[in-house]
């Protein structure tokens, strides 16, 4: 493709992109494709000769688009949002055009220095301590793994990177019973073993019990284990539970255990001063992660990972073969040494575009709007005689179930499972499920830039209407 053809196609693509963003509501929010349906429309092997871009784009619209779930749809209220605001989309276009591999300062000085500044902007916006520094990871899962590896290495004076874990003893990690599955995966990858992950009980608000945490640590110490890391959850995936950071932090200080804060979704709410209570005790934490790509209008992937001990992080990951050496040395940050990946995308550019386009006020308005949507709707659910809330809901997520009279536990679970399936099959609304105290529950999350009050009202009406069709008695 020559530059003239590229220019023509790019203009066509941008027109389509603008139309898509304007009319995304017209698509079914969840794909109706059946397993294998997309594969059946794609040839078994690549073409022998190049094909026309008009034909390729037509197949994109005819084959790929029907198989997509539309995460920017105003009725997308499943999982957590994955925002893609127009400024972020524009920045991603530039990032793709530059196609830079930003592993070190020398490979693109602007990428490194912009990332430094954007991380400090985020630190200030969220009220984190001045001594916190960080970099942009792809996801919170990667950041949590990096924190766990750093905790492991600092504990052994960075020797296990070389000697391995065979003589290092049994390392134990601690987290709430509501912790995200990425922590389970991280302890496996880090070689610490999922059998050594202690899931600590939770209180009536589904927050970790500090007393039970300390008891577990003491038990492990008595058994000859090595307590290595505690993960505090701020905004659990199932139901947005908030662990008591200060009390847990004091325990970690007492036993000299690394404290990592997983605030993947809820961390964005720290931009609001009225939610800074969540990080009371952050002065006791060693690391924190939150995802601007979830709720802060920034395109996936963009995960902000902060640490207090920059030297420990670098010492955990730094490997310097001759071909990676540069003359700038330690006068600059080389972010390849701040995590698992050597290759790094220019993620800071979209964050810069978003923070400048919306400003602190615009970000706060976005967050408050969605918190307000969910708080108002949760009150309506609570007031309805045939629905009930199943957990506290401090932010823009609440969990509920349909509970008509005359159904036993199994029948209620089945009715709510059917309710979820019919809601998602409608094409107008997409929710996901969890279990709370053994009860099947529906999760409702608001966060899409395209969602307005009318979409919330329509969602509630749809839920009520479908509920009338799912009872088994």
C-alpha positions as CSV (number, residue, x, y, z in Angstrom):
1,X,0.0,0.0,0.0
2,X,1.5,3.3,-1.1
3,X,1.0,6.5,0.9
4,X,-1.7,7.8,-1.4
5,X,-3.8,4.7,-0.9
6,X,-3.0,4.7,2.9
7,X,-4.3,8.3,3.1
8,X,-7.5,7.4,1.3
9,X,-8.2,4.4,3.4
10,X,-7.3,6.2,6.6
11,X,-9.9,8.9,5.9
12,X,-12.5,6.2,5.3
13,X,-11.6,4.4,8.4
14,X,-11.8,7.6,10.6
15,X,-15.2,8.3,9.2
16,X,-16.3,4.8,10.1
17,X,-14.8,5.2,13.6
18,X,-16.7,8.4,14.2
19,X,-19.9,6.9,13.0
20,X,-19.3,3.8,15.2
21,X,-18.8,6.0,18.3
22,X,-21.9,8.0,17.5
23,X,-24.1,5.0,16.8
24,X,-22.6,2.3,19.1
25,X,-26.0,2.1,20.9
26,X,-27.6,0.6,17.7
27,X,-25.5,-2.6,18.0
28,X,-26.4,-5.4,20.3
29,X,-24.2,-4.9,23.3
30,X,-23.2,-8.5,23.6
31,X,-22.4,-10.5,20.5
32,X,-24.9,-13.1,19.5
33,X,-22.3,-15.2,17.7
34,X,-22.2,-19.0,18.3
35,X,-18.9,-20.9,19.0
36,X,-17.1,-21.5,15.6
37,X,-19.4,-19.1,13.7
38,X,-16.6,-16.6,13.0
39,X,-14.0,-19.2,12.2
40,X,-16.2,-20.8,9.7
41,X,-16.2,-17.6,7.6
42,X,-12.4,-17.2,7.5
43,X,-10.3,-19.2,5.0
44,X,-8.2,-22.0,6.4
45,X,-5.0,-20.4,5.2
46,X,-3.6,-17.0,4.3
47,X,-4.0,-15.7,0.7
48,X,-1.2,-16.4,-1.8
49,X,-1.4,-12.8,-3.1
50,X,-2.4,-9.5,-1.6
51,X,-6.0,-8.5,-1.4
52,X,-7.8,-5.2,-1.9
53,X,-8.2,-3.1,1.3
54,X,-11.8,-2.3,0.3
55,X,-12.6,-6.1,0.4
56,X,-10.7,-6.6,3.6
57,X,-12.6,-3.7,5.3
58,X,-15.9,-5.1,4.0
59,X,-15.2,-8.4,5.6
60,X,-14.3,-6.7,8.8
61,X,-17.8,-5.2,8.8
62,X,-19.6,-8.4,7.7
63,X,-17.6,-11.1,9.6
64,X,-15.8,-9.5,12.6
65,X,-18.2,-6.8,13.7
66,X,-21.1,-9.2,14.4
67,X,-18.8,-11.2,16.6
68,X,-17.8,-8.3,18.8
69,X,-19.2,-7.4,22.2
70,X,-19.3,-3.6,22.3
71,X,-17.6,-2.5,25.4
72,X,-18.3,1.2,24.6
73,X,-22.1,0.6,24.4
74,X,-24.1,2.6,27.0
75,X,-25.7,-0.7,28.0
76,X,-22.4,-2.4,28.8
77,X,-22.7,-2.8,32.6
78,X,-20.7,-6.1,32.9
79,X,-17.3,-6.8,34.4
80,X,-15.8,-3.3,34.7
81,X,-15.8,-0.6,32.0
82,X,-13.0,-0.3,29.5
83,X,-13.2,3.3,28.5
84,X,-12.2,4.6,25.1
85,X,-12.8,8.3,25.0
86,X,-12.2,10.2,21.7
87,X,-9.0,11.8,22.9
88,X,-7.6,8.4,23.9
89,X,-8.6,6.9,20.5
90,X,-6.8,9.8,18.7
91,X,-3.7,9.3,20.8
92,X,-3.7,5.6,20.0
93,X,-3.8,6.4,16.3
94,X,-0.6,8.4,16.7
95,X,1.0,5.7,18.9
96,X,0.3,3.1,16.2
97,X,1.7,5.4,13.5
98,X,4.9,6.1,15.4
99,X,5.2,2.4,16.2
100,X,7.9,3.0,18.8
101,X,9.3,0.3,21.0
102,X,9.8,2.3,24.2
103,X,12.0,-0.1,26.3
104,X,14.6,2.5,27.3
105,X,15.1,6.3,27.4
106,X,17.3,6.1,24.3
107,X,14.8,4.3,22.1
108,X,12.4,7.2,22.6
109,X,13.3,9.9,25.1
110,X,9.9,11.6,24.9
111,X,8.1,8.4,25.7
112,X,10.1,7.8,28.9
113,X,10.0,11.4,30.1
114,X,6.3,11.8,29.3
115,X,5.6,8.6,31.2
116,X,7.6,9.9,34.2
117,X,5.4,13.1,34.2
118,X,2.1,11.3,33.7
119,X,2.8,9.0,36.6
120,X,3.4,12.0,38.8
121,X,0.3,13.7,37.5
122,X,-1.7,10.6,38.5
123,X,0.0,10.4,41.8
124,X,-1.0,14.0,42.6
125,X,-4.5,13.5,41.2
126,X,-5.1,10.5,43.5
127,X,-3.5,11.8,46.6
128,X,-0.7,9.3,46.8
129,X,2.5,10.0,48.8
130,X,5.3,12.0,47.2
131,X,7.7,9.2,47.6
132,X,5.7,6.9,45.3
133,X,7.1,6.6,41.8
134,X,6.1,4.2,39.1
135,X,5.5,3.2,35.5
136,X,2.7,2.2,33.2
137,X,2.1,-1.6,33.0
138,X,-0.2,-3.3,30.6
139,X,-2.6,-4.7,33.3
140,X,-3.0,-4.9,37.0
141,X,-2.3,-8.6,36.8
142,X,1.2,-7.8,35.5
143,X,1.7,-5.1,38.1
144,X,0.7,-7.5,41.0
145,X,3.1,-10.1,39.7
146,X,5.8,-7.5,39.6
147,X,5.0,-6.5,43.2
148,X,5.1,-10.1,44.4
149,X,8.4,-10.8,42.7
150,X,9.9,-7.6,44.2
151,X,8.6,-8.6,47.7
152,X,10.2,-12.0,47.3
153,X,13.5,-10.7,46.1
154,X,13.8,-7.9,48.7
155,X,13.1,-10.5,51.4
156,X,16.1,-12.6,50.3
157,X,18.4,-9.6,49.4
158,X,17.8,-10.3,45.7
159,X,19.5,-13.7,45.9
160,X,16.7,-16.0,44.8
161,X,16.8,-14.4,41.3
162,X,20.1,-16.3,41.0
163,X,19.8,-19.3,43.3
164,X,16.1,-20.0,42.8
165,X,13.6,-21.0,45.5
166,X,14.8,-24.5,46.2
167,X,16.6,-23.5,49.4
168,X,14.5,-20.4,50.3
169,X,11.7,-22.1,52.3
170,X,7.9,-21.8,52.0
171,X,6.7,-18.3,51.2
172,X,3.2,-17.4,52.2
173,X,1.0,-14.7,50.6
174,X,-2.1,-13.2,52.2
175,X,-5.2,-11.7,50.7
176,X,-8.9,-11.3,51.3
177,X,-11.3,-14.1,50.3
178,X,-12.6,-11.6,47.8
179,X,-9.3,-11.0,46.2
180,X,-9.0,-11.0,42.4
181,X,-7.9,-14.3,40.7
182,X,-4.8,-12.5,39.3
183,X,-3.3,-12.9,42.8
184,X,-3.8,-16.7,42.6
185,X,-2.1,-16.6,39.2
186,X,0.8,-14.4,40.4
187,X,1.8,-16.7,43.3
188,X,1.9,-19.6,40.8
189,X,4.1,-17.7,38.3
190,X,6.3,-16.4,41.0
191,X,7.0,-19.9,42.1
192,X,5.4,-19.4,45.6
193,X,2.6,-21.9,45.0
194,X,-1.1,-21.5,45.2
195,X,-1.2,-23.8,48.3
196,X,0.7,-21.0,50.1
197,X,-1.8,-18.3,49.3
198,X,-3.9,-17.7,52.5
199,X,-7.4,-16.4,51.8
200,X,-8.3,-14.4,54.9
201,X,-11.9,-14.3,56.1
202,X,-14.0,-11.2,55.6
203,X,-16.4,-9.2,57.8
204,X,-20.0,-8.3,57.2
205,X,-18.9,-5.7,54.6
206,X,-16.7,-8.3,52.8
207,X,-13.5,-6.6,53.9
208,X,-10.5,-8.5,55.2
209,X,-10.4,-9.3,58.9
210,X,-7.1,-7.9,60.2
211,X,-7.3,-10.1,63.4
212,X,-7.5,-13.2,61.2
213,X,-4.7,-12.0,59.0
214,X,-2.4,-11.6,62.0
215,X,-3.4,-15.0,63.3
216,X,-2.6,-16.6,59.9
217,X,0.8,-14.8,59.9
218,X,1.6,-16.0,63.4
219,X,0.6,-19.6,62.5
220,X,2.8,-19.6,59.5
221,X,5.8,-18.2,61.4
222,X,5.3,-20.9,64.0
223,X,5.3,-23.5,61.2
224,X,8.5,-22.2,59.8
225,X,7.0,-20.4,56.8
226,X,8.2,-17.0,55.4
227,X,5.4,-14.4,55.2
228,X,6.2,-12.6,52.0
229,X,3.4,-10.3,50.8
230,X,-0.1,-9.1,51.8
231,X,-2.5,-7.9,49.1
232,X,-5.0,-5.3,50.1
233,X,-8.0,-5.0,47.8
234,X,-9.7,-1.6,47.3
235,X,-12.8,-2.4,45.3
236,X,-13.1,-6.1,44.9
237,X,-14.2,-7.5,41.5
238,X,-17.3,-9.2,42.7
239,X,-18.8,-6.5,44.9
240,X,-16.4,-3.6,45.4
241,X,-15.4,-4.4,49.0
242,X,-12.8,-2.2,50.6
243,X,-10.1,-3.7,52.9
244,X,-9.0,-1.7,56.0
245,X,-5.7,-0.5,54.7
246,X,-4.3,1.1,57.8
247,X,-5.0,-1.8,60.2
248,X,-3.5,-4.2,57.7
249,X,-0.6,-1.9,57.0
250,X,0.3,-1.8,60.7
251,X,0.4,-5.6,60.8
252,X,2.7,-5.6,57.7
253,X,5.0,-3.1,59.4
254,X,5.1,-5.2,62.6
255,X,6.1,-8.4,60.7
256,X,8.1,-6.6,57.9
257,X,5.9,-7.9,55.1
258,X,5.5,-6.2,51.7
259,X,2.1,-4.6,51.4
260,X,0.6,-4.3,47.9
261,X,-2.6,-2.5,47.2
262,X,-4.8,-3.7,44.4
263,X,-7.1,-0.8,43.5
264,X,-7.5,-1.8,39.8
265,X,-11.0,-0.4,39.4
266,X,-11.7,1.7,42.5
267,X,-8.4,3.5,42.4
268,X,-9.7,5.9,39.8
269,X,-12.2,7.1,42.4
270,X,-9.3,8.6,44.4
271,X,-9.4,11.5,42.0
272,X,-12.4,12.4,44.1
273,X,-11.3,13.9,47.5
274,X,-14.4,12.4,49.1
275,X,-13.1,8.9,48.4
276,X,-9.6,9.3,49.7
277,X,-10.7,7.5,52.9
278,X,-10.0,4.4,51.0
279,X,-6.3,5.0,51.2
280,X,-6.1,5.9,54.8
281,X,-2.8,4.1,55.7
282,X,-1.3,4.4,52.2
283,X,1.9,5.6,54.0
284,X,2.4,2.0,55.1
285,X,2.1,0.5,51.6
286,X,5.0,-0.7,49.4
287,X,3.1,-0.7,46.1
288,X,-0.2,0.1,44.5
289,X,-1.8,-0.4,41.2
290,X,-4.9,1.0,39.5
291,X,-6.1,1.0,35.9
292,X,-7.0,4.3,34.1
293,X,-8.2,2.0,31.3
294,X,-11.1,0.9,33.5
295,X,-12.7,4.1,34.6
296,X,-10.6,7.0,33.8
297,X,-11.5,7.4,30.1
298,X,-8.2,6.0,28.8
299,X,-7.9,3.3,26.2
300,X,-6.9,-0.3,27.2
301,X,-4.1,-1.0,28.1
302,X,-2.9,1.4,30.7
303,X,-2.2,0.3,34.3
304,X,-0.5,2.7,36.7
305,X,1.9,0.8,39.0
306,X,3.5,2.7,41.9
307,X,6.2,1.6,44.3
308,X,7.9,3.2,47.3
309,X,11.3,1.5,46.8
310,X,12.3,2.2,43.2
311,X,15.8,0.6,43.8
312,X,14.2,-2.7,44.9
313,X,12.0,-2.8,41.9
314,X,14.9,-2.2,39.5
315,X,17.2,-4.7,41.3
316,X,14.5,-7.3,40.9
317,X,14.1,-7.0,37.2
318,X,17.3,-5.4,35.8
319,X,19.3,-7.5,33.4
320,X,21.9,-5.6,31.3
321,X,23.5,-7.4,28.4
322,X,25.9,-5.5,26.2
323,X,23.3,-4.9,23.5
324,X,21.0,-3.0,25.9
325,X,23.7,-0.7,27.4
326,X,23.4,3.0,26.7
327,X,25.7,5.9,27.5
328,X,23.0,7.7,29.6
329,X,23.3,5.0,32.4
330,X,21.5,5.8,35.6
331,X,20.9,9.4,34.7
332,X,17.6,8.3,33.1
333,X,14.9,5.8,33.7
334,X,14.9,2.7,31.5
335,X,11.5,1.3,32.1
336,X,12.5,-2.1,30.7
337,X,14.0,-2.6,34.2
338,X,10.8,-1.8,36.0
339,X,8.8,-4.9,35.2
340,X,8.5,-8.1,33.3
341,X,8.4,-6.9,29.7
342,X,11.4,-5.8,27.7
343,X,9.3,-4.4,24.9
344,X,7.0,-1.5,25.9
345,X,4.3,0.4,24.1
346,X,4.0,4.2,24.2
347,X,1.1,4.1,26.6
348,X,1.8,7.5,28.2
349,X,0.6,9.4,25.1
350,X,-3.0,8.5,25.4
351,X,-2.9,9.3,29.1
352,X,-1.5,12.7,28.4
353,X,-4.2,13.4,25.8
354,X,-7.0,12.3,28.2
355,X,-5.7,14.2,31.3
356,X,-5.3,17.4,29.2
357,X,-8.6,17.1,27.4
358,X,-10.8,16.5,30.4
359,X,-8.7,18.0,33.2
360,X,-9.3,17.2,36.9
361,X,-12.8,18.7,36.7
362,X,-13.9,16.7,33.8
363,X,-12.6,13.4,35.3
364,X,-14.3,14.2,38.6
365,X,-17.6,14.9,36.8
366,X,-17.3,11.6,34.9
367,X,-16.7,9.6,38.1
368,X,-19.4,11.4,40.2
369,X,-21.9,10.9,37.4
370,X,-21.5,7.1,37.4
371,X,-21.4,6.8,41.2
372,X,-24.6,8.8,41.3
373,X,-26.2,6.5,38.7
374,X,-25.5,3.4,40.6
375,X,-26.3,4.8,44.0
376,X,-29.7,6.0,42.8
377,X,-30.6,2.8,41.0
378,X,-29.4,0.7,44.0
379,X,-32.0,2.6,46.2
380,X,-34.7,1.7,43.7
381,X,-33.7,-1.9,43.7
382,X,-33.7,-1.9,47.5
383,X,-37.1,-0.3,47.6
384,X,-38.6,-2.9,45.3
385,X,-40.4,-5.7,47.2
386,X,-39.2,-8.4,44.8
387,X,-35.6,-7.4,44.5
388,X,-32.8,-7.2,47.1
389,X,-29.3,-5.9,47.4
390,X,-26.7,-8.4,48.6
391,X,-23.7,-6.3,49.6
392,X,-22.6,-2.7,50.5
393,X,-22.1,-0.5,47.4
394,X,-19.9,2.5,48.0
395,X,-19.0,3.2,44.4
396,X,-20.5,2.5,40.9
397,X,-21.2,-1.2,41.4
398,X,-23.9,-3.0,43.2
399,X,-25.0,-6.6,43.5
400,X,-28.6,-7.7,43.6
401,X,-31.0,-10.5,42.9
402,X,-34.6,-11.1,42.0
403,X,-36.4,-12.6,45.0
404,X,-40.1,-13.2,44.5
405,X,-42.0,-15.0,47.2
406,X,-42.4,-18.7,47.3
407,X,-39.1,-19.9,45.8
408,X,-36.5,-21.9,47.7
409,X,-32.7,-21.2,47.4
410,X,-32.1,-23.4,44.4
411,X,-35.2,-22.0,42.6
412,X,-34.0,-18.4,43.3
413,X,-30.6,-19.2,41.9
414,X,-32.1,-20.7,38.8
415,X,-34.5,-17.8,38.4
416,X,-31.7,-15.3,38.6
417,X,-29.5,-17.3,36.2
418,X,-32.3,-17.2,33.7
419,X,-32.8,-13.5,34.4
420,X,-29.2,-12.8,33.5
421,X,-29.3,-14.9,30.4
422,X,-32.5,-13.2,29.1
423,X,-31.1,-9.8,29.9
424,X,-27.9,-10.5,28.0
425,X,-29.8,-12.1,25.1
426,X,-31.9,-8.9,24.7
427,X,-28.9,-7.1,23.1
428,X,-29.8,-3.9,25.1
429,X,-28.0,-4.6,28.4
430,X,-25.0,-6.7,29.4
431,X,-24.5,-7.8,33.1
432,X,-22.4,-10.4,34.7
433,X,-22.8,-12.6,37.8
434,X,-21.1,-13.6,41.0
435,X,-21.9,-15.5,44.2
436,X,-22.3,-13.8,47.6
437,X,-22.7,-15.9,50.7
438,X,-23.5,-18.8,48.3
439,X,-26.3,-16.9,46.6
440,X,-26.4,-16.3,42.8
441,X,-26.1,-12.5,42.3
442,X,-26.2,-10.1,39.4
443,X,-23.6,-7.3,39.2
444,X,-24.5,-3.9,37.8
445,X,-21.6,-1.6,37.0
446,X,-21.8,1.9,35.3
447,X,-18.8,3.6,33.8
448,X,-19.1,4.0,30.0
449,X,-18.6,7.5,28.6
450,X,-21.8,7.0,26.5
451,X,-24.1,6.0,29.4
452,X,-26.6,8.6,30.4
453,X,-29.5,8.7,32.9
454,X,-32.0,7.4,30.2
455,X,-29.9,4.3,29.8
456,X,-30.0,3.6,33.5
457,X,-33.7,4.0,33.5
458,X,-34.1,1.8,30.5
459,X,-31.9,-0.9,32.1
460,X,-34.0,-0.9,35.3
461,X,-37.2,-1.2,33.3
462,X,-35.8,-4.1,31.2
463,X,-34.7,-5.9,34.3
464,X,-38.1,-5.6,35.9
465,X,-40.0,-6.7,32.8
466,X,-37.8,-9.7,32.1
467,X,-37.9,-10.8,35.8
468,X,-41.7,-11.4,35.4
469,X,-40.9,-14.1,32.9
470,X,-38.3,-16.2,34.7
471,X,-40.0,-17.6,37.9
472,X,-40.3,-21.3,38.2
473,X,-43.5,-21.4,40.2
